[in-house]
Amino acid sequence: MSNFWHPFGQLYQASHDAVVFDHGSGVYVFDEDGRRYLDGTAALWYANIGHGRTEIADAIAEQAKKLAGYSTFGNFSNRPAEELAAFLSERAPMRDAQIFFVQGGGDAVETATKLARRYHFELGHPERTAIISRVNGYHGTWGFGTSVGGIDANREGFGALVPDTYRVPYDDVEAVEAEIVRLGEEQVAAVIAEPVIGAGGVYPPPAGYFASLREICDRHGVLLIVDSVICGFGRLGSWFGVERFEISPDLITFAKGVTSGYLPLGGVAVAGHVAAPFARQDSPVFRHGPTYGGHPTCAAAGLTNCRLLEGEGILERGSLLEGDLLAALRPATRFSSVSEVRGGVGLLAAVEVSPQVRREDPKAVDRLAVTVRRNGLITRVLGQGLAFSPPLVIEPSQIQEIGDIVMGSLEEWETTINV
């Protein structure tokens, strides 16, 4: 029995039946028994550059020997954080971007939503506190992230959450404007949205959604926060994912792929006009930030990872290979237990199990995931099906391997259920 309480893990099951990984290489990981698995989820949407890249390990070791860690509160800094901030600012789809480093995606959402409220406060509008998000959206599990999240199961049982947070349907941009009008635009601080909804089911946006959303926010003086924690660093084929929709957000949250998971790091790209109230000589301090924000060793990992993404042409593969992944999984629709295959925007997709099967067996998706894993493929269990987001270094033949394993697993699994 293990004493490790796993995040999003059933305590008894995880402590008695853990799959203990030992090492990884490219798109594969190996457990302690030597069994190989194709990593169909890039660990948790983040191992974009693949496993076992010694360049990043060497950068980590070199920086750790030089200056492993030091606070960046106040005016303290370090060279890796400065260089990574400059690198990301130059590539962010907004003018004069400032980069606020944190420890991960949940911290990034916490930062962006608090900053949105504080921005309006500094402009003389302290009443602008409402944050609008979307049903099915996932924005981490910290205070603000839980409160603006659109997955009901992640919000239950915690008592009162952060007030002035509101949700609208994920695919109806007119509902966003209707909610702003209902609340009164003078009460609304920001709208937050993922380029492609990830953990909530892998839902690409309707055509023209983000262009319309940008126009709505501009019309009502509302900040647009794009949560690119999952969609950034090549997952959609660009640095922050949202470039695909040709808009300029006010704030972008990022994490995961910025280091490909080699060390924890996240941040917020803040447009110059949002940073401006805090940039004057007499401006107030934004009293917020984690202990390890701008951590030099984490920043060194991020900088090396980003240079590899760009230098080796890995960044673009999220869009170049999206059709291959969808094509490999689309045959799953021939199974009566499958209601839909979604994807086609970035290297991520989902196979949804039919509502009837899930009603008759609430554990059906979990059992399917176990079957798939037993056949050598790791997937991400969502409430309604399985998600796929392999490392960007995956080859077309390995994408087809994902499809072959899924089809074989569905055929095997359907013999155990009533369809």
C-alpha positions as CSV (number, residue, x, y, z in Angstrom):
1,M,0.0,0.0,0.0
2,S,1.2,3.5,-0.9
3,N,1.1,6.6,1.2
4,F,0.9,8.8,-2.0
5,W,-2.5,10.5,-2.3
6,H,-2.8,11.1,-6.0
7,P,-4.4,14.2,-7.6
8,F,-7.8,13.3,-9.2
9,G,-7.2,9.8,-8.0
10,Q,-9.5,7.6,-6.0
11,L,-7.5,7.2,-2.8
12,Y,-8.0,3.4,-2.2
13,Q,-7.5,2.5,-5.9
14,A,-4.4,4.7,-6.3
15,S,-2.8,3.5,-3.1
16,H,-3.3,-0.2,-3.9
17,D,-3.0,-0.4,-7.7
18,A,-0.6,2.3,-8.9
19,V,1.1,2.1,-12.3
20,V,4.7,3.2,-11.4
21,F,6.6,4.7,-14.4
22,D,10.3,4.4,-14.5
23,H,11.6,6.1,-17.6
24,G,10.6,7.5,-21.0
25,S,11.9,8.0,-24.5
26,G,10.3,10.0,-27.2
27,V,6.6,9.2,-27.3
28,Y,6.9,6.1,-25.0
29,V,7.1,5.6,-21.3
30,F,8.0,2.4,-19.4
31,D,6.8,1.1,-16.1
32,E,9.0,-0.5,-13.4
33,D,8.2,-3.9,-14.9
34,G,9.7,-2.8,-18.3
35,R,6.3,-2.6,-20.0
36,R,6.2,0.0,-22.8
37,Y,3.2,2.4,-23.3
38,L,2.6,4.9,-26.1
39,D,2.0,8.1,-24.3
40,G,-1.2,9.2,-25.9
41,T,-1.7,12.1,-23.5
42,A,1.8,13.7,-23.4
43,A,1.6,12.9,-19.6
44,L,-1.1,15.5,-19.0
45,W,-1.3,17.6,-22.2
46,Y,2.3,18.8,-21.6
47,A,5.2,16.6,-22.8
48,N,5.2,18.3,-26.2
49,I,8.8,17.8,-26.9
50,G,8.7,14.1,-25.8
51,H,10.5,12.2,-23.1
52,G,14.2,11.9,-22.4
53,R,15.5,15.1,-24.0
54,T,19.0,15.3,-22.5
55,E,19.3,19.0,-23.7
56,I,16.7,20.0,-21.1
57,A,18.2,17.8,-18.4
58,D,21.6,19.2,-19.0
59,A,20.3,22.8,-18.8
60,I,18.6,22.0,-15.6
61,A,21.7,20.5,-14.1
62,E,23.9,23.4,-15.2
63,Q,21.6,26.0,-13.8
64,A,21.0,24.1,-10.6
65,K,24.8,24.0,-10.0
66,K,25.1,27.7,-10.7
67,L,22.0,29.1,-8.9
68,A,19.3,26.5,-8.2
69,G,16.7,28.9,-6.9
70,Y,16.1,32.4,-5.6
71,S,13.2,34.6,-5.0
72,T,12.2,37.1,-7.7
73,F,10.0,39.2,-5.3
74,G,10.6,43.0,-5.6
75,N,13.4,43.7,-8.0
76,F,15.4,40.5,-7.6
77,S,15.9,38.6,-10.8
78,N,18.0,36.0,-12.6
79,R,19.2,35.6,-16.2
80,P,17.1,32.6,-17.2
81,A,13.8,34.3,-16.1
82,E,14.8,37.5,-17.9
83,E,15.7,35.7,-21.1
84,L,12.6,33.5,-21.1
85,A,10.4,36.5,-20.5
86,A,11.9,38.3,-23.5
87,F,11.6,35.2,-25.7
88,L,7.9,34.8,-24.9
89,S,7.1,38.5,-25.1
90,E,8.5,38.7,-28.6
91,R,6.2,35.8,-29.7
92,A,3.1,36.7,-27.8
93,P,0.1,37.9,-30.0
94,M,-0.2,41.2,-28.1
95,R,1.7,44.5,-28.0
96,D,4.3,45.1,-25.4
97,A,3.7,41.9,-23.5
98,Q,4.9,41.6,-19.9
99,I,5.4,38.1,-18.6
100,F,4.4,37.3,-15.0
101,F,5.8,33.9,-14.0
102,V,4.1,31.5,-11.6
103,Q,4.4,27.8,-10.8
104,G,1.7,26.3,-13.0
105,G,-1.6,26.6,-14.8
106,G,-3.7,27.0,-11.7
107,D,-1.5,29.8,-10.5
108,A,-1.7,31.4,-13.9
109,V,-5.5,31.5,-13.8
110,E,-5.4,32.9,-10.3
111,T,-3.1,35.6,-11.4
112,A,-5.0,36.6,-14.6
113,T,-8.4,36.8,-12.9
114,K,-7.1,38.8,-9.9
115,L,-5.1,41.1,-12.2
116,A,-8.2,41.7,-14.4
117,R,-10.1,42.8,-11.3
118,R,-7.2,44.9,-10.0
119,Y,-6.8,46.5,-13.5
120,H,-10.3,47.9,-13.4
121,F,-9.8,49.0,-9.8
122,E,-6.8,51.0,-10.9
123,L,-8.9,52.6,-13.6
124,G,-11.4,53.8,-11.0
125,H,-14.0,51.0,-11.6
126,P,-13.8,48.7,-8.5
127,E,-17.3,47.5,-9.2
128,R,-16.0,45.6,-12.2
129,T,-15.5,42.2,-10.6
130,A,-17.6,39.7,-12.5
131,I,-15.8,37.0,-14.4
132,I,-17.7,35.1,-17.2
133,S,-16.5,31.6,-18.2
134,R,-18.0,28.8,-20.2
135,V,-19.7,25.5,-19.4
136,N,-17.2,22.6,-19.8
137,G,-14.3,24.9,-19.4
138,Y,-11.4,23.9,-17.2
139,H,-9.2,26.5,-15.5
140,G,-7.4,24.5,-12.8
141,T,-8.4,23.8,-9.3
142,W,-7.2,26.8,-7.3
143,G,-9.7,29.3,-5.8
144,F,-10.5,31.3,-8.9
145,G,-10.0,28.4,-11.3
146,T,-12.5,26.2,-9.4
147,S,-15.0,29.1,-9.3
148,V,-14.8,29.9,-13.0
149,G,-14.6,26.3,-14.0
150,G,-17.4,24.8,-16.0
151,I,-17.1,21.2,-14.9
152,D,-19.7,20.7,-12.2
153,A,-18.0,17.7,-10.6
154,N,-14.9,19.8,-9.9
155,R,-17.0,22.5,-8.1
156,E,-19.1,20.2,-5.8
157,G,-18.6,19.9,-2.0
158,F,-16.3,22.8,-1.4
159,G,-18.8,25.2,-0.1
160,A,-19.0,28.9,-1.2
161,L,-16.6,29.7,-4.0
162,V,-15.3,33.0,-5.3
163,P,-18.3,35.3,-5.8
164,D,-19.2,37.1,-9.1
165,T,-18.4,34.2,-11.4
166,Y,-20.8,33.2,-14.1
167,R,-21.0,30.6,-16.8
168,V,-22.5,30.5,-20.3
169,P,-22.8,27.8,-22.9
170,Y,-19.4,27.0,-24.5
171,D,-20.5,27.3,-28.1
172,D,-22.8,30.3,-28.0
173,V,-20.9,33.6,-28.3
174,E,-24.1,35.6,-28.3
175,A,-24.7,34.2,-24.8
176,V,-21.6,35.9,-23.6
177,E,-22.9,39.3,-24.7
178,A,-26.3,38.5,-23.2
179,E,-24.7,37.8,-19.9
180,I,-22.6,41.0,-20.0
181,V,-25.8,42.9,-20.6
182,R,-27.7,41.0,-17.9
183,L,-25.1,41.8,-15.3
184,G,-24.4,45.3,-16.6
185,E,-21.1,45.9,-18.4
186,E,-20.0,48.2,-15.6
187,Q,-19.9,45.1,-13.4
188,V,-17.9,42.8,-15.6
189,A,-14.1,42.5,-15.4
190,A,-13.3,39.7,-17.8
191,V,-14.3,36.8,-19.9
192,I,-12.1,33.7,-19.8
193,A,-12.0,31.0,-22.5
194,E,-9.8,28.1,-23.7
195,P,-8.9,28.1,-27.5
196,V,-10.0,24.5,-27.5
197,I,-11.7,23.2,-24.4
198,G,-9.5,20.5,-23.1
199,A,-10.3,18.6,-19.9
200,G,-14.0,19.5,-20.3
201,G,-14.3,17.2,-23.4
202,V,-12.0,18.5,-26.3
203,Y,-14.5,20.9,-27.9
204,P,-13.1,23.1,-30.7
205,P,-14.8,26.5,-31.0
206,P,-17.4,27.2,-33.6
207,A,-16.2,29.1,-36.7
208,G,-15.7,32.8,-36.0
209,Y,-16.2,32.3,-32.2
210,F,-13.1,34.1,-31.0
211,A,-13.3,36.9,-33.5
212,S,-16.8,37.7,-32.3
213,L,-15.7,37.2,-28.6
214,R,-12.9,39.8,-29.1
215,E,-15.4,42.3,-30.6
216,I,-17.9,41.8,-27.8
217,C,-15.3,42.3,-25.1
218,D,-14.0,45.5,-26.8
219,R,-17.6,46.8,-27.2
220,H,-18.2,46.5,-23.5
221,G,-14.8,47.4,-22.1
222,V,-14.3,43.8,-20.8
223,L,-10.9,42.1,-20.7
224,L,-10.4,38.9,-22.7
225,I,-8.4,36.2,-20.9
226,V,-7.4,33.3,-23.1
227,D,-6.5,30.2,-21.1
228,S,-3.8,28.5,-23.2
229,V,-2.4,26.2,-20.5
230,I,-3.3,23.2,-22.6
231,C,-3.4,24.7,-26.1
232,G,0.0,26.5,-26.1
233,F,3.5,25.7,-27.2
234,G,2.6,23.9,-30.3
235,R,-0.5,22.0,-29.3
236,L,-2.5,24.0,-31.9
237,G,0.6,24.7,-34.0
238,S,1.6,28.0,-32.6
239,W,3.1,29.5,-29.4
240,F,-0.1,30.3,-27.6
241,G,-2.7,28.5,-29.7
242,V,-5.0,31.5,-30.0
243,E,-3.0,32.9,-32.9
244,R,-4.9,30.4,-35.0
245,F,-8.0,32.6,-34.6
246,E,-6.2,35.9,-35.5
247,I,-7.1,37.8,-32.4
248,S,-5.0,39.6,-29.7
249,P,-6.1,38.8,-26.1
250,D,-5.6,41.1,-23.2
251,L,-4.1,38.3,-21.0
252,I,-3.0,34.7,-21.8
253,T,-2.4,32.1,-19.2
254,F,0.2,29.4,-20.0
255,A,2.0,26.5,-18.4
256,K,2.5,22.8,-19.3
257,G,4.2,22.9,-22.7
258,V,6.4,25.9,-21.8
259,T,8.8,23.4,-20.2
260,S,7.2,20.2,-21.8
261,G,6.8,19.2,-18.1
262,Y,10.4,18.8,-17.4
263,L,10.0,21.2,-14.4
264,P,6.8,23.1,-13.2
265,L,6.4,26.6,-14.7
266,G,3.5,28.8,-15.7
267,G,2.8,32.4,-16.4
268,V,0.6,35.1,-17.7
269,A,1.3,37.2,-20.8
270,V,-0.1,40.6,-20.1
271,A,-0.8,43.1,-22.9
272,G,1.0,46.4,-22.5
273,H,-2.2,48.4,-22.0
274,V,-3.2,46.1,-19.1
275,A,0.2,46.4,-17.5
276,A,0.3,50.2,-18.0
277,P,-1.5,51.2,-14.7
278,F,1.2,49.3,-12.8
279,A,4.2,50.5,-14.8
280,R,4.5,54.1,-13.8
281,Q,7.2,55.2,-11.2
282,D,4.4,55.9,-8.7
283,S,2.2,52.9,-9.5
284,P,1.0,50.5,-6.8
285,V,2.5,47.1,-6.3
286,F,0.5,44.2,-7.6
287,R,0.6,42.3,-4.3
288,H,0.4,38.8,-5.7
289,G,2.8,36.0,-6.7
290,P,4.1,32.6,-5.7
291,T,7.3,31.8,-3.9
292,Y,8.8,30.0,-7.0
293,G,7.7,32.5,-9.7
294,G,10.6,33.1,-12.1
295,H,12.5,30.2,-10.5
296,P,15.9,30.2,-12.3
297,T,16.2,26.4,-12.9
298,C,12.6,26.1,-14.1
299,A,13.1,29.1,-16.4
300,A,16.3,27.5,-17.8
301,A,14.3,24.4,-18.6
302,G,11.6,26.5,-20.3
303,L,14.1,28.5,-22.3
304,T,15.8,25.4,-23.6
305,N,12.5,23.7,-24.4
306,C,11.2,26.7,-26.3
307,R,14.4,27.0,-28.3
308,L,14.1,23.3,-29.3
309,L,10.4,23.7,-30.2
310,E,11.3,26.5,-32.5
311,G,14.7,25.3,-33.8
312,E,13.6,21.8,-34.6
313,G,10.3,22.8,-36.2
314,I,8.3,21.0,-33.5
315,L,6.0,23.9,-32.9
316,E,4.1,23.6,-36.2
317,R,3.5,19.9,-35.8
318,G,0.4,20.4,-33.7
319,S,-1.4,21.7,-36.8
320,L,0.4,19.6,-39.4
321,L,-0.6,16.3,-37.7
322,E,-4.1,17.2,-36.5
323,G,-5.7,15.6,-39.5
324,D,-3.7,12.3,-39.0
325,L,-4.9,12.0,-35.4
326,L,-8.5,12.6,-36.3
327,A,-8.3,10.2,-39.2
328,A,-6.8,7.5,-37.0
329,L,-9.6,7.8,-34.5
330,R,-12.6,8.4,-36.7
331,P,-13.2,4.7,-37.4
332,A,-14.2,4.4,-33.8
333,T,-17.6,5.8,-34.8
334,R,-18.4,2.4,-36.3
335,F,-18.8,1.0,-32.8
336,S,-22.2,1.3,-31.3
337,S,-20.7,2.3,-28.0
338,V,-19.2,5.4,-29.5
339,S,-21.3,8.5,-30.0
340,E,-18.8,10.9,-31.4
341,V,-15.1,11.5,-32.3
342,R,-14.0,15.1,-32.0
343,G,-10.9,17.0,-33.0
344,G,-9.3,18.5,-36.0
345,V,-8.0,21.7,-34.3
346,G,-4.6,20.9,-33.0
347,L,-3.0,17.7,-32.0
348,L,-5.8,16.7,-29.6
349,A,-9.0,14.6,-30.0
350,A,-11.6,12.8,-28.0
351,V,-13.6,9.6,-28.4
352,E,-16.9,9.9,-26.6
353,V,-18.7,6.9,-25.2
354,S,-22.5,6.9,-25.8
355,P,-24.7,8.3,-23.0
356,Q,-26.6,5.0,-22.9
357,V,-23.5,3.0,-22.1
358,R,-22.5,5.6,-19.5
359,R,-25.9,5.5,-17.9
360,E,-25.9,1.7,-17.6
361,D,-22.4,1.6,-16.3
362,P,-21.0,4.8,-14.7
363,K,-17.5,3.2,-14.7
364,A,-17.6,2.3,-18.4
365,V,-15.1,5.0,-19.5
366,D,-12.7,4.0,-16.7
367,R,-12.9,0.4,-17.8
368,L,-12.3,1.3,-21.4
369,A,-9.2,3.2,-20.4
370,V,-7.9,0.2,-18.5
371,T,-8.4,-2.0,-21.6
372,V,-6.6,0.6,-23.8
373,R,-3.7,0.8,-21.3
374,R,-3.4,-3.0,-21.1
375,N,-3.0,-2.9,-24.8
376,G,-0.1,-0.5,-24.6
377,L,-1.6,3.0,-24.9
378,I,-2.2,5.7,-22.2
379,T,-5.2,7.9,-22.6
380,R,-6.9,10.7,-20.6
381,V,-10.2,9.7,-19.0
382,L,-12.8,12.4,-19.3
383,G,-16.3,12.2,-17.9
384,Q,-17.8,11.2,-21.3
385,G,-14.9,9.5,-23.0
386,L,-11.2,9.4,-23.7
387,A,-8.9,12.3,-24.8
388,F,-5.8,12.1,-26.8
389,S,-3.0,14.6,-27.0
390,P,0.3,12.8,-27.8
391,P,3.7,14.5,-27.8
392,L,4.3,16.7,-30.8
393,V,7.3,14.7,-31.9
394,I,5.0,11.7,-32.7
395,E,5.3,10.3,-36.2
396,P,2.3,9.4,-38.5
397,S,3.0,5.7,-38.0
398,Q,2.8,6.1,-34.3
399,I,-0.5,8.0,-34.7
400,Q,-1.8,5.1,-36.6
401,E,-0.6,2.9,-33.7
402,I,-2.9,4.9,-31.5
403,G,-5.8,4.3,-33.8
404,D,-5.1,0.6,-34.1
405,I,-4.9,0.1,-30.3
406,V,-8.1,2.1,-29.8
407,M,-10.0,0.0,-32.4
408,G,-8.8,-3.2,-31.0
409,S,-9.6,-2.1,-27.5
410,L,-13.1,-1.0,-28.4
411,E,-13.8,-4.4,-30.0
412,E,-12.5,-6.2,-26.9
413,W,-14.3,-3.9,-24.5
414,E,-17.7,-4.1,-26.3
415,T,-17.9,-7.8,-25.5
416,T,-18.2,-6.9,-21.8
417,I,-21.0,-4.3,-22.1
418,N,-24.6,-4.2,-23.3
419,V,-24.8,-2.3,-26.6
